[in-house]
Amino acid sequence: MIYRSTRSSAQASPAEAILAGIAPDGGLYLPAEFSFPGFSSEETVKKDFYGIAADVLFALFPEFTRSEVETLVRAAYTGKFETEDLTPTVPVGENYILELFRGPTCAFKDVALSVLPHLMVKSREKCGVTDETVILTATSGDTGKAALKGFQDVPGTKILVFYPHGGVSAVQRAQMVTQKGENTFVSAIEGNFDDAQTGVKNIFATFAKENTMAGTGARLSSANSINIGRLAPQIVYYFKAYGDLMRSGRIAFGDAVDFVVPTGNFGNILAGYFAKILGLPVGKLVCASNANNILTDFIRTGTYDKRRPFFQTASPSMDILVSSNLERLLFLLSEGDDKAVAGWMKSLNTDGVYTVPAALLEKMRTVFCGYDADDAEAAKVLGKVYRDTGYLMDPHTAVAWSAAEEYRLDSKTQNPVVVLATASPFKFSRPVLAAIGEDAEGDEFALLHRLSEKTGLAIPQSLGELEILPERHKSVIPKEEMAAFVLEKVKG
Ligand SMILES: *Cc1c(COP(=O)(O)O)cnc(C)c1O
């Protein structure tokens, strides 16, 4: 199988695409053809998480052998998650909640970032790469820690993480700045997440153009969802949830299931679209946005316009105005029109806006719809669901739950509706306590304990211990100095 860029005819093998993260023309890698010989969604859906993961990764990365894939899946996940089946599906009210936050850093990013380092190590082998792989990551809060944890002390790699100063929760910050490992580096930047993400993308582009890495014995790669190796493992839990609904007797294979996905970079929801392409009977994919509702506006109007205020919300991991992975969807919906995609991305960069043709928008709407909820609406449903059912969700999941309710009203869907839960409520104790009507004043670690006392739920161990760990990464830099920070760490 060959991968190709969304912006030109540039090609790469699966292992090359995983190692590079982003195509040389700034585009994102996708399979050149979506044909997967030997893959049967009906067979795969019956397997456990490990079995599904092996099937999906083998289908997308056939350069690896079946046994290599099985081995790396075991190594990635065994003993790392709180729950035996990694991503449980729980009935709550009239919906199902797909819990993706039972991993080591309490956010759904763990599902992909537990396995990406293993994919990279294998890819280094396949490509005969001996240069050090330097992972550059921009984070709105959750990717950073999950990537640091995944790559900590992985031989042949360094990991550098940039997060927006003041733009992540105290717990998220503590998770990153206390990170151990000789190969881990973290800095805050003075700016928001889009500044961090744009800064990282610019480093890739200028370093490639100016050949900056030549002679350093290192090469850059990405752990953001621009990397296809990050996206592929996220397909797995859509199959897993579908299988759970089959086992519970709720559906038979072939019945459509709707998924509601709290979205930022459009990565998680795009993985659902990939699952559909792979043959999973996905009904609607409902895109849920917070006050930064650029994606739901786009699905409504066909115009993607980032010339708007940026809001810091109670669901910071979705505070994003430039959604990288939408580019992949546009490429697929335009049937591989790389010139059109390159044009839209150029307009976005220079003018801050682009509009897609009506036919493309229509096609998108056959699968996708979108709803947004601001902090007040999300808090309201968080509190209500807790009072009505006893289920406590985090603010990102609450945005999705609110979208699910609106979607049900509009569509009158008869399909099971699965809401993806992307973070533990303990990661965002302050807005969660406020939403359930409890005192939310005090420092964030006091709030962790209060949330536990008030709800009777246990604090996840990896969050409880943060309070006593020493801070190792205190750097805060202007965004203009990101490139220099990278070079210093590469050479150091
Ligand atoms: C990253 C993240 C999201 C958004 O996921 P995308 O793949 O960027 O759409 C939603 N919720 C949480 C908790 C996250 O960490």
PDBQT file of the ligand as one rigid body, heavy atoms in Angstrom, charges set to zero:
ROOT
HETATM    1  C1  LIG A 501      -7.937  16.196  21.898  1.00  0.00    +0.000 C 
HETATM    2  C2  LIG A 501      -9.224  16.179  22.611  1.00  0.00    +0.000 A 
HETATM    3  C3  LIG A 501     -10.432  16.370  21.935  1.00  0.00    +0.000 A 
HETATM    4  C4  LIG A 501     -10.505  16.688  20.469  1.00  0.00    +0.000 C 
HETATM    5  O1  LIG A 501     -10.038  15.643  19.657  1.00  0.00    +0.000 OA
HETATM    6  P1  LIG A 501      -9.642  15.920  18.146  1.00  0.00    +0.000 P 
HETATM    7  O2  LIG A 501      -9.072  14.661  17.646  1.00  0.00    +0.000 OA
HETATM    8  O3  LIG A 501      -8.641  17.043  18.184  1.00  0.00    +0.000 OA
HETATM    9  O4  LIG A 501     -10.879  16.325  17.453  1.00  0.00    +0.000 OA
HETATM   10  C5  LIG A 501     -11.601  16.265  22.666  1.00  0.00    +0.000 A 
HETATM   11  N1  LIG A 501     -11.595  16.033  24.000  1.00  0.00    +0.000 NA
HETATM   12  C6  LIG A 501     -10.444  15.854  24.674  1.00  0.00    +0.000 A 
HETATM   13  C7  LIG A 501     -10.507  15.614  26.140  1.00  0.00    +0.000 C 
HETATM   14  C8  LIG A 501      -9.222  15.912  24.007  1.00  0.00    +0.000 A 
HETATM   15  O5  LIG A 501      -8.090  15.707  24.693  1.00  0.00    +0.000 OA
ENDROOT
TORSDOF 0
